[in-house]
Amino acid sequence: MDYLNHVLGIRVIYSDDAAKSMPGFIDARYRIRRVTLDGKEAVFLYPKTELESVSVLKKHIDRIQRTEGAPAVLVPERLTYRQKEYLLRSHIPFIVEGKQIYLPFLAVYLQERCDSEKLSSEVMLPSAQLLLLYYIYHGGGSLLTSEASRELELTPTSISRASRQLEDMGLIRTEKRGVHKIICSGKTPEELFYAARDYLINPVKRTIYVPKSKIDKKLLISGYHALSEYSLLNPSAVCYLAADSVAAWENLASRKLQSPEEQYAVELWRYDPQKLSEGVCVDRISLALALREERDERVEEAVDEMLMQVWRDIDGKRN
């Protein structure tokens, strides 16, 4: 990397030694190269996808540093001001060629300029997230808003507002074909998901604990139990269920778990989980969003494998 040498006189030598074997969720996200910086060993991490949240990045970097026994340095193509501030606060080393260098293990911080914010600070509407995930599961391409309105049971006004927000965020385009309005995007479903990642919200608003004997209607399985259905992970002792309303149980529920044997954990979702589900569990992308702040590496790896299977399944339908 001539940038380090040119600006700070730090000589970078790339090692011929291959990086050590990493879990699949690490390999899917980063290209890893061993280097020495003025004789000090380090590893450069070149992101293959959009950057994860800082909490997830820290877990990935800790794992890589433990395995490699050397500091890990992110080398993204770009950083927004907000991303840069988060990385600095978390003491995560990074280099953006021609713009920024932060190597705390060498006591180096240089900033020339940041990219403008790519994403709006606006929070995604639940209806917009529901529409986007439906479009992703649809396989991308062209989708009639009238079809989405019918399948998701959203009013034309709600669909119009949701599609307008997604378009303002740069995630989709809308076109008029005759009397019909169509949603389209040049991105693959996987690319669209990662482009939207910083906008996407946790679908779970809150959780209450309800006596099992009081659940008199069929609800979708959520949480770790759902993840165990989609992966090899073992289910937890508490069974989680998803609902778009918990009004029927408010007076019967407790705010804290008292007995896993006698209570269900019922999640209040921001949108109807039934609209995207194809079985007894909540849909996989929404489940991944509900669990994305989970710090257990086993859960994280199971979520990553589940998402990779989602992309394979969608690609299989498109081909």
C-alpha positions as CSV (number, residue, x, y, z in Angstrom):
1,M,0.0,0.0,0.0
2,D,1.9,3.1,-1.3
3,Y,-0.5,5.4,0.6
4,L,1.0,4.5,4.0
5,N,4.6,4.8,2.7
6,H,3.9,8.1,0.8
7,V,2.1,9.9,3.7
8,L,3.7,8.4,6.8
9,G,6.8,6.6,5.6
10,I,5.4,3.3,6.9
11,R,6.7,0.4,4.7
12,V,4.1,-2.2,4.0
13,I,5.2,-5.7,3.1
14,Y,2.7,-8.3,2.1
15,S,3.4,-11.8,3.4
16,D,3.3,-14.9,1.2
17,D,1.9,-16.8,4.2
18,A,-1.8,-17.5,3.8
19,A,-4.2,-16.4,6.5
20,K,-5.3,-19.1,8.9
21,S,-8.5,-21.0,8.4
22,M,-11.5,-19.0,9.5
23,P,-15.2,-19.8,10.0
24,G,-17.5,-19.5,7.0
25,F,-19.1,-16.3,8.3
26,I,-15.7,-14.6,8.4
27,D,-14.6,-15.8,4.9
28,A,-17.9,-14.7,3.4
29,R,-17.3,-11.1,4.6
30,Y,-13.6,-10.4,4.4
31,R,-10.5,-11.1,2.2
32,I,-7.6,-11.4,4.6
33,R,-4.0,-10.7,3.9
34,R,-1.1,-10.9,6.3
35,V,1.3,-7.9,6.3
36,T,4.1,-6.3,8.2
37,L,4.0,-2.5,8.9
38,D,7.6,-1.4,9.5
39,G,8.3,-4.8,10.8
40,K,5.2,-5.2,13.0
41,E,2.9,-8.0,12.0
42,A,-0.7,-7.3,11.2
43,V,-3.6,-8.5,9.0
44,F,-5.5,-6.4,6.5
45,L,-9.3,-7.1,6.2
46,Y,-10.8,-6.2,2.8
47,P,-14.6,-6.2,3.2
48,K,-16.5,-8.2,0.6
49,T,-19.9,-6.7,1.6
50,E,-21.1,-3.5,3.2
51,L,-19.7,-3.0,6.8
52,E,-21.6,-4.7,9.6
53,S,-22.7,-2.8,12.7
54,V,-19.9,-1.9,15.1
55,S,-20.9,-4.5,17.7
56,V,-20.7,-7.2,15.0
57,L,-17.5,-5.9,13.6
58,K,-15.8,-6.0,17.0
59,K,-16.8,-9.7,17.4
60,H,-15.4,-10.5,13.9
61,I,-12.1,-8.6,14.5
62,D,-11.6,-10.1,18.0
63,R,-12.0,-13.6,16.4
64,I,-9.6,-12.8,13.6
65,Q,-7.0,-11.3,16.0
66,R,-7.2,-14.2,18.3
67,T,-6.7,-16.6,15.4
68,E,-3.9,-14.6,13.7
69,G,-2.2,-13.4,16.8
70,A,-1.8,-9.9,15.3
71,P,-3.7,-6.6,15.0
72,A,-6.5,-6.6,12.4
73,V,-7.0,-3.5,10.2
74,L,-10.1,-2.8,8.2
75,V,-9.4,-1.6,4.6
76,P,-12.8,-0.5,3.2
77,E,-13.1,1.4,-0.1
78,R,-15.0,4.1,1.6
79,L,-16.3,5.3,5.0
80,T,-19.0,7.8,5.9
81,Y,-18.4,10.3,8.7
82,R,-20.7,8.3,10.9
83,Q,-19.0,5.0,10.3
84,K,-15.6,6.6,10.9
85,E,-16.8,8.0,14.2
86,Y,-18.1,4.6,15.3
87,L,-14.8,2.9,14.4
88,L,-12.8,5.5,16.3
89,R,-14.9,5.2,19.4
90,S,-14.5,1.4,19.3
91,H,-10.8,1.7,18.7
92,I,-11.1,-0.4,15.5
93,P,-8.0,0.2,13.2
94,F,-8.8,1.2,9.6
95,I,-7.3,2.6,6.4
96,V,-9.2,4.2,3.5
97,E,-6.7,4.7,0.7
98,G,-6.1,8.4,0.1
99,K,-8.4,9.6,2.9
100,Q,-7.9,8.2,6.4
101,I,-5.5,6.2,8.5
102,Y,-6.2,5.0,12.1
103,L,-3.6,2.5,13.5
104,P,-3.8,2.8,17.3
105,F,-1.3,0.0,17.8
106,L,1.2,2.3,16.0
107,A,-0.1,5.5,17.6
108,V,-1.2,6.8,14.1
109,Y,-4.3,8.8,13.2
110,L,-4.5,10.8,10.0
111,Q,-7.7,12.2,8.5
112,E,-7.9,13.9,5.1
113,R,-11.6,13.7,4.2
114,C,-14.7,11.5,4.6
115,D,-17.2,10.5,2.0
116,S,-20.6,12.0,2.3
117,E,-23.3,10.0,4.1
118,K,-24.6,7.3,1.8
119,L,-27.6,6.6,4.0
120,S,-30.3,8.8,5.4
121,S,-30.8,8.9,9.2
122,E,-34.5,8.3,8.5
123,V,-35.8,5.1,10.2
124,M,-37.4,2.6,7.8
125,L,-41.2,2.4,8.2
126,P,-42.4,-1.1,9.2
127,S,-44.6,-1.1,6.1
128,A,-41.5,-0.2,3.9
129,Q,-39.5,-3.0,5.5
130,L,-42.4,-5.5,4.9
131,L,-42.6,-4.4,1.3
132,L,-38.8,-4.6,0.8
133,L,-38.5,-8.1,2.3
134,Y,-41.5,-9.2,0.2
135,Y,-39.7,-7.9,-2.9
136,I,-36.5,-9.7,-1.9
137,Y,-38.3,-13.0,-1.4
138,H,-40.1,-12.3,-4.7
139,G,-36.6,-12.5,-6.3
140,G,-36.3,-8.9,-7.3
141,G,-37.1,-8.0,-10.9
142,S,-40.4,-6.3,-11.5
143,L,-43.2,-6.3,-8.9
144,L,-46.7,-4.8,-9.3
145,T,-47.5,-2.6,-6.3
146,S,-51.1,-3.8,-6.6
147,E,-49.9,-7.4,-6.1
148,A,-47.8,-6.4,-3.1
149,S,-50.8,-4.4,-1.7
150,R,-53.1,-7.4,-2.1
151,E,-50.6,-10.0,-0.7
152,L,-49.5,-7.9,2.3
153,E,-53.0,-6.5,3.0
154,L,-51.7,-2.9,2.9
155,T,-53.8,0.0,1.7
156,P,-52.7,1.6,-1.6
157,T,-51.8,4.7,0.5
158,S,-49.5,2.6,2.7
159,I,-47.9,0.9,-0.3
160,S,-47.3,4.2,-2.0
161,R,-45.7,5.7,1.1
162,A,-43.6,2.6,1.7
163,S,-42.4,2.4,-1.9
164,R,-41.6,6.2,-1.9
165,Q,-39.4,5.8,1.1
166,L,-37.5,2.9,-0.4
167,E,-37.0,4.9,-3.5
168,D,-35.8,7.9,-1.6
169,M,-33.3,5.6,0.2
170,G,-32.0,4.6,-3.2
171,L,-33.0,0.9,-2.7
172,I,-35.6,0.6,-5.5
173,R,-37.0,2.4,-8.5
174,T,-40.7,2.8,-9.3
175,E,-42.0,3.0,-12.9
176,K,-45.4,3.4,-14.5
177,R,-46.4,0.9,-17.1
178,G,-49.7,1.8,-18.4
179,V,-52.1,2.1,-15.4
180,H,-49.8,0.0,-13.3
181,K,-47.0,1.0,-10.9
182,I,-44.1,-1.3,-10.7
183,I,-41.2,-1.7,-8.3
184,C,-37.8,-2.7,-9.7
185,S,-34.1,-2.7,-8.9
186,G,-30.9,-3.6,-10.7
187,K,-29.6,-5.3,-7.5
188,T,-29.8,-9.0,-6.7
189,P,-31.9,-9.8,-3.6
190,E,-28.7,-10.4,-1.6
191,E,-27.2,-7.1,-2.8
192,L,-30.4,-5.3,-2.0
193,F,-30.4,-6.7,1.6
194,Y,-26.9,-5.6,2.3
195,A,-27.5,-2.2,0.7
196,A,-30.5,-1.7,3.0
197,R,-28.9,-3.2,6.1
198,D,-28.3,0.1,8.0
199,Y,-31.9,1.1,7.5
200,L,-33.5,-2.2,8.5
201,I,-35.1,-2.3,11.9
202,N,-35.5,-5.0,14.5
203,P,-39.0,-6.3,13.8
204,V,-39.5,-7.1,17.5
205,K,-40.9,-4.2,19.4
206,R,-41.1,-5.8,22.8
207,T,-41.6,-9.2,24.5
208,I,-44.1,-10.3,27.2
209,Y,-44.4,-13.7,28.9
210,V,-47.7,-15.4,28.7
211,P,-49.0,-18.5,30.4
212,K,-49.0,-21.3,27.9
213,S,-52.6,-22.2,28.8
214,K,-53.8,-18.8,27.7
215,I,-52.4,-19.0,24.1
216,D,-55.5,-20.0,22.2
217,K,-54.5,-19.3,18.7
218,K,-51.7,-20.5,16.5
219,L,-48.7,-18.2,16.4
220,L,-45.4,-18.5,14.5
221,I,-42.3,-19.8,16.2
222,S,-39.6,-17.1,16.6
223,G,-36.3,-16.6,18.4
224,Y,-33.9,-19.4,19.0
225,H,-36.5,-22.0,18.5
226,A,-37.1,-20.8,14.9
227,L,-33.3,-20.6,14.4
228,S,-33.0,-24.2,15.5
229,E,-35.5,-25.1,12.8
230,Y,-33.4,-23.3,10.1
231,S,-30.0,-24.6,11.4
232,L,-28.2,-27.1,13.6
233,L,-28.4,-24.9,16.6
234,N,-30.1,-26.3,19.7
235,P,-33.3,-24.6,20.8
236,S,-33.4,-22.6,24.0
237,A,-35.4,-23.5,27.1
238,V,-37.8,-20.6,26.4
239,C,-40.1,-20.9,23.4
240,Y,-40.6,-17.6,21.5
241,L,-43.7,-16.8,19.5
242,A,-44.4,-13.9,17.2
243,A,-47.6,-11.8,17.0
244,D,-48.7,-8.5,15.5
245,S,-50.8,-7.8,18.5
246,V,-50.5,-8.8,22.2
247,A,-53.6,-6.9,23.4
248,A,-55.4,-10.2,24.3
249,W,-52.7,-11.2,26.8
250,E,-51.6,-7.8,28.3
251,N,-53.5,-8.4,31.6
252,L,-52.3,-12.0,31.9
253,A,-48.7,-11.5,31.0
254,S,-45.6,-10.6,33.0
255,R,-42.7,-8.4,31.9
256,K,-40.1,-11.0,33.1
257,L,-39.8,-14.7,32.6
258,Q,-41.0,-16.6,35.6
259,S,-41.1,-20.2,34.3
260,P,-39.9,-21.6,31.0
261,E,-42.1,-24.6,31.5
262,E,-45.3,-22.6,32.1
263,Q,-44.8,-19.5,29.9
264,Y,-44.2,-18.6,26.3
265,A,-42.2,-15.5,25.3
266,V,-44.6,-13.7,23.0
267,E,-42.9,-11.0,20.8
268,L,-44.9,-8.0,19.6
269,W,-43.8,-7.5,16.0
270,R,-43.9,-4.1,14.1
271,Y,-45.5,-5.8,11.1
272,D,-47.5,-9.0,10.7
273,P,-45.0,-11.9,10.7
274,Q,-47.6,-14.1,8.9
275,K,-47.2,-12.1,5.7
276,L,-43.7,-13.3,5.0
277,S,-43.8,-16.8,6.6
278,E,-44.1,-20.0,4.5
279,G,-44.3,-22.4,7.4
280,V,-44.6,-22.6,11.2
281,C,-41.7,-20.2,11.8
282,V,-41.2,-16.5,11.1
283,D,-39.4,-15.7,7.9
284,R,-35.6,-16.1,7.9
285,I,-34.6,-12.5,7.0
286,S,-36.8,-11.0,9.7
287,L,-35.4,-13.6,12.2
288,A,-31.9,-12.6,11.2
289,L,-32.7,-8.9,11.9
290,A,-34.3,-9.8,15.3
291,L,-31.1,-11.7,16.3
292,R,-28.4,-9.5,14.7
293,E,-27.2,-8.0,17.9
294,E,-26.8,-11.4,19.5
295,R,-23.2,-11.8,20.8
296,D,-23.0,-15.6,20.9
297,E,-20.7,-16.7,18.1
298,R,-22.7,-19.9,17.6
299,V,-25.9,-18.0,17.0
300,E,-24.1,-15.5,14.7
301,E,-22.7,-18.4,12.6
302,A,-26.1,-20.1,12.5
303,V,-27.7,-16.8,11.3
304,D,-25.1,-16.3,8.6
305,E,-25.6,-19.9,7.3
306,M,-29.3,-19.4,7.4
307,L,-29.0,-16.2,5.3
308,M,-26.7,-17.9,2.8
309,Q,-29.3,-20.6,2.3
310,V,-31.9,-17.8,1.8
311,W,-29.9,-16.4,-1.1
312,R,-29.4,-19.9,-2.6
313,D,-33.1,-20.6,-2.4
314,I,-34.0,-17.3,-4.0
315,D,-31.4,-17.8,-6.8
316,G,-32.8,-21.3,-7.4
317,K,-36.3,-19.9,-7.9
318,R,-35.0,-17.2,-10.3
319,N,-33.0,-19.6,-12.5
